[in-house]
Amino acid sequence: MGFDKLPKDLKNIICGFAYNCKWFVVEKDLEMCEVLKNMDISSVFVRREMWSKPYRCYILNPLLVFHPITMFDGFWGDLIDWHAVEELLFRLDFRRKFVRGFATRDEWRVKFIDNWESIRQFDGFYRFLLCTRVPCFKPIWKDVGFNMLSTHHSPHMSARWFLGL
């Protein structure tokens, strides 16, 4: 007998014991994890660890080891490393027509504020720039390019400073 065939009350007891929440919360979060996995966002923009208030420590994000988002801050946008996003936006030279053709720096920020899931479009833009190798950086960042964006992961900071929440 699989978990999906268990009665709802038993699922609630198991989820209450494991995660201190009801089954419908776990089910909804599992579906969201599946959606995020299918988005295939670059690891540069996804935090590896996030702060968990109930556990009082950093734990792997829900895409790596599942925990309901309520075990963190309760906001899926916190899964994104907004420092890496902001760093890339800062490095890109939006004076270049090729870079500005997709969106300006401010337009990207507005997109993120309107809907954090626009990170998927930004990730596509990032991968496109990565593959085309066109000059897209400010002169001072030309030598560094895309390097070291992933070293700025900051698991303790929330995305809310960037999204204006």
Secondary structure per residue as TSV (DSSP state, phi and psi in degrees):
chain	resnum	aa	ss	phi	psi
A	1	M	-	360.0	126.1
A	2	G	-	-88.0	167.8
A	3	F	G	-60.9	-36.3
A	4	D	G	-65.9	-20.4
A	5	K	G	-92.5	-4.1
A	6	L	S	-71.2	151.9
A	7	P	-	-66.3	153.6
A	8	K	H	-57.7	-40.1
A	9	D	H	-62.9	-38.9
A	10	L	H	-69.8	-38.0
A	11	K	H	-61.6	-40.4
A	12	N	H	-63.1	-39.4
A	13	I	H	-65.5	-45.0
A	14	I	H	-64.1	-45.6
A	15	C	H	-68.0	-34.3
A	16	G	H	-64.3	-39.5
A	17	F	H	-70.7	-44.2
A	18	A	H	-77.2	-42.7
A	19	Y	H	-126.3	-0.2
A	20	N	S	60.1	41.9
A	21	C	S	-154.0	173.3
A	22	K	-	-83.6	163.8
A	23	W	H	-61.4	-40.0
A	24	F	H	-62.8	-30.7
A	25	V	H	-68.6	-46.3
A	26	V	H	-63.6	-43.4
A	27	E	H	-62.4	-43.8
A	28	K	H	-63.7	-41.4
A	29	D	H	-69.9	-35.1
A	30	L	H	-63.7	-40.1
A	31	E	H	-64.2	-40.2
A	32	M	H	-66.5	-38.4
A	33	C	H	-61.5	-39.0
A	34	E	H	-65.6	-41.0
A	35	V	H	-61.7	-45.3
A	36	L	H	-66.0	-38.9
A	37	K	H	-61.5	-40.8
A	38	N	H	-69.8	-23.4
A	39	M	H	-66.3	-27.0
A	40	D	T	53.2	50.9
A	41	I	-	-72.0	137.9
A	42	S	-	-55.9	143.8
A	43	S	G	-64.5	-16.0
A	44	V	G	-63.0	-33.9
A	45	F	G	-100.1	2.0
A	46	V	B	-114.4	130.9
A	47	R	-	-71.1	139.1
A	48	R	S	-79.8	-40.8
A	49	E	E	-124.7	150.8
A	50	M	E	-136.1	152.9
A	51	W	E	-77.7	132.1
A	52	S	E	-112.7	118.3
A	53	K	T	-65.3	-46.2
A	54	P	T	-61.7	-37.7
A	55	Y	T	-86.8	-16.2
A	56	R	T	56.0	42.8
A	57	C	E	-162.5	171.4
A	58	Y	E	-82.8	133.2
A	59	I	E	-130.2	160.1
A	60	L	E	-60.3	148.4
A	61	N	-	-64.6	161.5
A	62	P	T	-63.6	-17.0
A	63	L	T	-77.3	-24.9
A	64	L	T	-91.9	-49.0
A	65	V	S	-133.2	116.6
A	66	F	-	-67.1	133.3
A	67	H	-	-147.1	144.1
A	68	P	-	-59.8	149.7
A	69	I	G	-64.1	-19.7
A	70	T	G	-67.5	-16.9
A	71	M	G	-75.1	-11.1
A	72	F	T	-111.6	-130.8
A	73	D	T	-90.4	-8.2
A	74	G	S	85.5	13.6
A	75	F	-	-130.8	119.7
A	76	W	G	-64.0	-25.0
A	77	G	G	-64.5	-20.1
A	78	D	G	-70.7	-12.9
A	79	L	G	-69.5	-24.5
A	80	I	B	-83.8	138.3
A	81	D	-	-85.9	90.4
A	82	W	H	-68.6	-19.3
A	83	H	H	-67.1	-41.5
A	84	A	H	-66.2	-38.9
A	85	V	H	-62.9	-48.4
A	86	E	H	-64.1	-38.1
A	87	E	H	-61.8	-44.6
A	88	L	H	-65.7	-41.8
A	89	L	H	-59.7	-37.6
A	90	F	H	-68.9	-38.3
A	91	R	H	-72.9	-31.2
A	92	L	B	-68.8	141.4
A	93	D	-	-95.1	96.4
A	94	F	T	-77.4	1.6
A	95	R	T	-75.0	-21.2
A	96	R	S	-78.1	133.1
A	97	K	H	-60.4	-38.1
A	98	F	H	-63.7	-40.2
A	99	V	H	-74.5	-44.6
A	100	R	H	-70.1	-18.7
A	101	G	T	-62.0	-28.1
A	102	F	T	-83.6	-46.2
A	103	A	-	-178.4	154.6
A	104	T	-	-81.8	170.4
A	105	R	H	-58.1	-46.1
A	106	D	H	-66.9	-36.3
A	107	E	H	-64.7	-38.4
A	108	W	H	-61.9	-45.1
A	109	R	H	-62.0	-40.8
A	110	V	H	-64.4	-40.4
A	111	K	H	-59.9	-41.9
A	112	F	H	-67.3	-37.6
A	113	I	H	-67.9	-42.1
A	114	D	H	-64.5	-42.6
A	115	N	-	-156.6	113.3
A	116	W	G	-60.4	-21.2
A	117	E	G	-71.6	-5.7
A	118	S	G	-68.3	-2.9
A	119	I	H	-59.1	-27.2
A	120	R	H	-62.9	-43.2
A	121	Q	H	-65.2	-42.1
A	122	F	H	-65.0	-37.8
A	123	D	H	-64.1	-39.3
A	124	G	H	-63.0	-41.4
A	125	F	H	-62.0	-45.2
A	126	Y	H	-59.2	-47.7
A	127	R	H	-66.0	-35.8
A	128	F	H	-63.3	-47.1
A	129	L	H	-63.7	-36.6
A	130	L	H	-63.6	-39.7
A	131	C	H	-80.0	-34.8
A	132	T	H	-78.8	-27.5
A	133	R	-	60.7	28.5
A	134	V	-	-76.5	151.4
A	135	P	-	-66.3	118.3
A	136	C	-	-136.0	2.4
A	137	F	B	-106.0	155.9
A	138	K	-	-60.0	151.6
A	139	P	G	-53.7	-37.0
A	140	I	G	-69.4	-25.2
A	141	W	G	-100.3	4.7
A	142	K	T	-57.9	-44.4
A	143	D	T	-72.0	-33.6
A	144	V	T	-80.0	-43.4
A	145	G	T	60.2	-126.8
A	146	F	T	-87.4	-6.2
A	147	N	T	-64.4	148.5
A	148	M	T	68.3	9.9
A	149	L	G	-65.5	-35.9
A	150	S	G	-76.7	-8.4
A	151	T	G	-84.8	-5.1
A	152	H	G	-96.0	17.9
A	153	H	-	-60.1	129.3
A	154	S	-	-128.5	91.5
A	155	P	T	-67.1	-20.4
A	156	H	T	-88.2	-16.2
A	157	M	S	-93.0	140.6
A	158	S	-	-83.9	158.5
A	159	A	T	-77.5	-9.9
A	160	R	H	-65.8	-24.1
A	161	W	H	-66.5	-34.0
A	162	F	H	-84.4	-35.9
A	163	L	H	-87.3	-6.2
A	164	G	T	74.2	26.5
A	165	L	-	-95.4	360.0
